[in-house]
Amino acid sequence: MNVRAYCRSQYITRNDERSSYSFRMHDDMGETIAHGATYCTMSEREQAIQEVLNLAAVAPVVYLGSIVSVEVNMP
């Protein structure tokens, strides 16, 4: 839901070194909520960002449950 809520064309892009391009999406508090892979070209990174912008608003949201482990005693 955070990706859907904050999906806009405001990304942090990085060029770590030659042929190493990436991006991060952040919320209004500056927390990273999503990131892309490392791409070989700047155009591949820009295409990935555009795909996120196009798909996030219509992608289904699937709840995967809590990340907290609960132990259940079975009789």
Rosetta blueprint (number, residue, H / E / L):
1 M L
2 N H
3 V H
4 R H
5 A H
6 Y H
7 C L
8 R L
9 S L
10 Q L
11 Y E
12 I E
13 T E
14 R E
15 N E
16 D E
17 E E
18 R L
19 S L
20 S E
21 Y E
22 S E
23 F E
24 R E
25 M E
26 H E
27 D L
28 D L
29 M L
30 G L
31 E L
32 T E
33 I E
34 A E
35 H E
36 G L
37 A L
38 T L
39 Y E
40 C L
41 T L
42 M H
43 S H
44 E H
45 R H
46 E H
47 Q H
48 A H
49 I H
50 Q H
51 E H
52 V H
53 L H
54 N H
55 L H
56 A L
57 A L
58 V L
59 A L
60 P L
61 V L
62 V L
63 Y L
64 L L
65 G L
66 S L
67 I L
68 V L
69 S L
70 V L
71 E L
72 V L
73 N L
74 M L
75 P L
